[in-house]
Amino acid sequence: MTPTTRLSQTTAMPITGFEFQTRTRYVFGVGCVERVGQLSREAGGTRALIVTDAGLVAAGHCDLVREHLVRAGLEAVVFEGVHENPTTREVGHCVEAAQEGGIDLIVGLGGGSSMDTAKGCALILANGGEIRDFWHTGKRSVKTLPLVAVPTTAGTGSESQSYALIADEKTHRKMAVGDPMLAVDAAVLDPRLTLTQPAAVTACCGLDAV
């Protein structure tokens, strides 16, 4: 069998879903975003804040996630103020939105910026203070709120590690905040959600993965 034949046979095979669990529960499969409500309930939440950006709202992904949360019996509000390379200012605004909404669960929808903002928000809601208070590793004192990640890019890895990278709004210094409790409870990996991203983002995420 030639390499070309083997490649043709491989690419013709259907994508098979899988599920496994370490500290984070990983759920992969075409269409598995439909399980985000169930997984959020199992993580312990009843009222979710979807942390995302305006582009994903325009693409319809936010409405899709919100719909599945509501179908599972959860209330859901949206914070769409995430920008690339999030800062302490954006995290602060996210915290304000969570406090106003009486949130007990955070869903990070998007790339690394959305997921890191979600982690920073969950950390401050549980512990108080500011992001700079938790700079470096292991400085939290209370477990964060339940966290669910729904990545729409394939390369940042934020859904699979326990760090958030947030820039100081004034000094522009990036602060890596790490703690085992910042690992998300569940990561929903639906490849369909990556199809609407711009080609440049796909390329950059591929380099991230490498």
N, C-alpha and C positions, 0 to 999 in steps of 0.2 A: 504494500500500500504506500503510495507516494505521500509526502507531506501535504500536497495540495488536496488530495482525496481526504486525508484525515481532517484537514481544516474545514472542508465543505461539510463533512458529516457532523463536525462539532458545531458549526454555526447553524446548522439546521435543527439542532436539538432545542426543545422548548426550555424556557427558564423555569427552574424548579424552586419553589419557596422553601425556606428553612427557618428554624427557630432554635435559639440556644440562650442560656442565661449564665452570666458571671455575676459581678456586682450589679451590672446593668442587664436588663432583659432586652435582648435584641430580637426584633421581629422583622423578617424580610419577606418580600413577595410582591408581585404585581397586584395592586389593589389593596394591599394590607393597611393603607391609611384608614380604611373603613373600621379598623379595630382600635383607633385612637381613643374613642370614647370608653370602650371596655377597659383598655389598659390604664386609662386615667382614673377610672373608678377603682381599679385594683391597686393603684398607687396610693389611694387614700383621699382623693379630692372630691369636692362637690361643686365648687365654683372656680372656674379656670380663667386665667389670664393668658390669652394667646399673644406671645411676644413675637413680632414680625416686622416687615418693612412694607412700604407703600407699593413696591413693585409686585410683591406676592399677593397683596390685596387685589391689585389690578388684574393679576393673572387668574384669580378665582380660587387660589389654594386656601386662602384664609377662610372663605365662606364654606369650602368643602370640609375643612377640619372642624369649624364651628358647628356645622350641621351634624357631624358624627358625634360630637360631644353632647349636643342637645338631645340627639336620639337616645343616647345612653343615660339620659336623666340628669346631666350636669348643666349648670348655668355657665355661660361663657361671655367674656368681654374681650375686647381687642385693644392692644397697644401696638400701633404701627409706626412708632417713632424711631425705629432702629436705622442706623446708617452704617456704612462701611467703617471698620475700625472704631467701635463704640468707645465713648468716653464716659467719665464719671457723671457728666451732665445727663446723658441719655439714660444711664442706669438710675439716676435720681428721679427723672421723669417717669420711668417705668415703675419705680417703687411707689410714687404718688398715685399712679393709676391703679396699682394693686391695692393700696390702702383704701382708696375711694370705692373700689369695687368689692371689698370684703373678701379678697382672694384667699383660697387655701390650696391652690395647685397652680403650677406654671407650666405652660406648653411653649417651648421654643420652636418656632416654625421658620425655617430658612437656612442660611449658611452659618458659618462660624460666628458672625457678628450677632445674629439673632439668638443663637444658643448661648453665647457668652453673656449677653445682656440678661437673658433669662436666669442664668446661674447667679450673676451678680445681684439681681433683684431678689432672688430667693434667699441668698445669703444675708442681705441687709434686713429683709423682712423678719427673719428669724433672730438675728443677733443685734440689730440696731447699728448705729455708727455709720461709717462711710467705707467705700472700697479700699481706700489707702490704709485703713485700720487692719485689713486682712492681707496686705501685700506679703508675698512669699508663701510659705507653706504651713498649714496646720494652726491657724490663728483663730478659727471660729470657736464658739463655746456652746452653741446650740445647733441641733440638726436643722438643716434647711427644710423648706416646704417641699412636698413631692414635686419632682421634675420629670417631664416627658419631653423628649426631643423628636422633632419631625424634620430631618434634614432634607433640603431641596437641592443640595449640591453633593458631590461625591469626592471629597478631598480634604476638608478641614479636620475631620476626626474629632471635633468637639463633642460629638454625641458619645464617644467611646473613651474619654479620659476625664480626669477630675480637676481640670484647671479652667480658668477663664482669663482671658487677656483683655484688660481694660486700660485705656489711656487716661492719664490725668488731664482734665480739661484745661488747666492753667499751664502746667509745665510741658504737656504733650509726652511725658514719659510713660511708656507702656508698663503696666504693673501686672505681673503674673500672679494670680491668686489661686492657690491650690489647697485642696483638702479632700480626703476620701468621700466626704459627704456631698461634694459637688458632682460626683458621678450621677448621671440621670438614672431615674428608676426604670424607665423604658425608652428604647429608641425604636422608632417606627421607620423602617427603611423601605420605602416604596419607590422603585425606580421610575415610575411614571411621573413623579413630581419633579424629576430633573429635566424633563423634555422641553420645558418652556424657557429654560435659562438661555441667555445669549451665548453665542459660540465662544466669545472671549472668556466668559466665566467658565465654560466647560474646559477650555484649554488651561486656564489658571488652576482650576481644581485638580486637573490631571497632574500638573507639576507639583501641587501640594502633596498629592498622594505618593508621587515618586520620592 
